[in-house]
């Protein structure tokens, strides 16, 4: 039986230059946060699963060998044109990775787990292939975020505008990591920077600013986590 999947080739082919400029800026921010987590580990090689055009991988420091893997031929072609020194392979992240145990120092899963059918299995595979697992996971199960999705008629699954099959909060994420037997070495939760928000209508911007003010005043990230979500960055190892 053929399993229906998101058509990423069409997504990459049809995306505008303006969209890719926005994506690159967001990717550089992600790489900056990931660089904070890996600055003290002795790592020379990294594999990114779901690498896309490679902007996160290209902006990471310290690694002499960079390998990008993706299911989309179109994404890999665009990646190769931008970063010709990267090694590239085509894989389906829903299947067993065609790589040996501990083949690379790090495996990066940056905004990919929400796109696969079995995220826990991918976590296990990443921990098998790499000595460290680097993560960037969207935290989208938040009250205001989900309200906006409901108003816009956005549903998670194959028809999601970004191809997201899953929606998680921090409890869900920690549960997945526990199921995959990954112990966290370093972690960081960050609200989404207002500069990276698309569709900056008035109410949305005001809620972002209000949550930021409340969190700064209370010296916490509670309001962003509960109302807006954000991004979870982590480095872990197999237990």
N, C-alpha and C positions, 0 to 999 in steps of 0.2 A: 504494500500500500504506500502510495506517495504522500509524504507529509508536506502540507502547504507551508511555505516560508515567506518571510518578507522579501520583496524584490529590491535588494540593495543596489543592484546594478542600475536599475531605473532611477533610484533616488540619487545616486552619485552622478548619473548622466544628466539629470534634469535640474540639479541644484544650481543656483545662480552664483556668479562671482561674488556678489554682495554677501550671500550666505556663507561662502567659504572664508571670506575675510572675517566675519563674525566668529566662525568656528575656530579659525586659527588663533584669534585673540583669547578665546575661552581655553583652548588647548595649552597655550603658553602659561595661563594662570594655573591650570591643573599641574603642568610640569613643574612650576615653581613650588607648589605645595608638596609634590612627590619628592622633589630634590631635598626638601627639608628632612624627609623621613629616611633617606638613603645615604645621607652625607657621611655617615660613620661606618658604613659596611664595606668590606673588601670585595667588591663585585666588578667584574670585567665584561660580562655578557648579559644581555637582556633580551627576552622574547616578549613582544606585545601581541596578545590575541585580540582580534577585532581592531586592528591597527588603523583601518581607514586610510586616509591620506598621509598619516604618519607624523602629524604636527606635534603630538605629545612625545612620541618616541624621539623625534629630532631635537626636542628641547631639553631632554634629560642629560644631566652631567655624568661624568665619571666612566661611562661604559665605552669600551673600545669596540665591542662587537654588538651591533643592533640588528635584531631580526624582527620583521613584521609579518604577521599572519592574519589572513582575512578570508572570508567566504566569497567576497565580491571581486570578480576579475576587473571590473571598472575601477574600483577603489585601489587595487594593487597597481594598475597601470598609471593612475594619477600619482600614487605614492612614489613609484619608480622615477617618474619624471621630475619630482620635486627633490627626492632624496636618493640619488643614484647609488650611494655607498651602502645603503641598507640592504641586507639580505631579505628576500621576500619569499613566502610560501603560501599556497592556498590550502586552507583547512576549513572543515565544518566543526565549529566549536561544540556542537551537540554530540559529536562522536569522540571516541578515544583519540587523544593527540598522537600523531605519528612521530613521537620523539622518545628518547631513552630517559630513564630515571636520572635526575640531577644533571641533565644535559646542559643547562644554563644556570647562571648564578641567580637570576631573577626572572620571574614571569609577571608581566604586568597585565592586569585586568582593569582597564579604565573605561567605565561606562559600557561594559559588555554583558555583565551578568543579567541585567534586566532584559536582554535581547535573546537569551537562549531558553530552551524548553526546560532544561534541568540544571539550574545554576549551581546546586550543591555538587553535582558530578563534575562540573567544570572546575570548581574550586579544588576538588580532590585531585583532578588531573594536573592543575597548575602546581599544586604542592608536590606532586610526584616528579614533574619535569624540572622544577626549579628549587634551588636551596631556600630562596625567599619568594614570597608572593606579595606583590604590590597591588593595592586596591584603590580604586576610586569608584564609589557607588552613590548614585543619586538617592537622596532621602525624600521621597515624594508623597508618602502617606501622612500628610499634614492637613489640618482643617481648611485653611484658606486655599491651599493648592488644590485640594480635591473639590472644593466648592467651585472654583474657577473651571475645573475640568467638567463638572456637571453642567454648568451654565453653557459651556461651549460644546457640550455633547461629546467630549473626548472619552473614549473607552480604551482600556488596556487590552492588547491582543494584536492580531495581525494587521488590523486597520488603524492602530495608533499612529499618529502623524510622525513620530520618531521611531516607530517599531518597538516600543516598550511592551513586553509581555507581562511584566510584573511591577508591582508598586509596593514599596517597603518603608517601614519606619526603623528606628535603631534596634528595637527589640527583635524585629524580623531578621535584621542583618546579623546580629549577634547569634541568633539561633542557627542561621545558615553556617556561620563560621564554626560553631560548635559541632554541627552535624558533619562538617568536612574535616574535623580534627585539626583545625588551624589555630594556633596560639598567637595572639597579637603581641608584637614586640613594640610597636609604636603606632599611635593613632592620632587623628585630628578630625574634629567636626567643624565645618565652616558653613555659615549661611551663604547663599548665592549672592555675589556682588551685584549691586543694583545696575552696574554698567553692562552686565551680561543678560539683563532681562530683555526679552522680546515683548513687543506689544505693550509699551509703557503707558497704559492708560492711567488716569488720575488716581482712581481708588487703589489700584495695584501698587503704584509708587508710594502712596501715602501709607499703606499697610506695611510695606517693606521698611520705610523710614521709621514708623512707629515701633515696630518690633526691634529694629536696631537700637533705637533710643532706650526702650525698656530693658533690653539685654545689657546695654552698657551701664545703665543706671543701677541695675541689680547685680551686675558683674556675673552674668550667667549667659547661657545660650538657650534657656528654656522656651522663650517666646518664639524664637525662630524655629526650634525643633518641632514645637506643637502646632504652630500656625502655618509656617512657610516651608519647613524642611530645609534642605541644603545639600551638602556633599560630605560624604564620609571617606576620609583618606586613611589608609592603614598599611603597615608592613607586618607580615606574619610568617610563621614557619609551621611545618607539619609537626604535630605532637609525636 
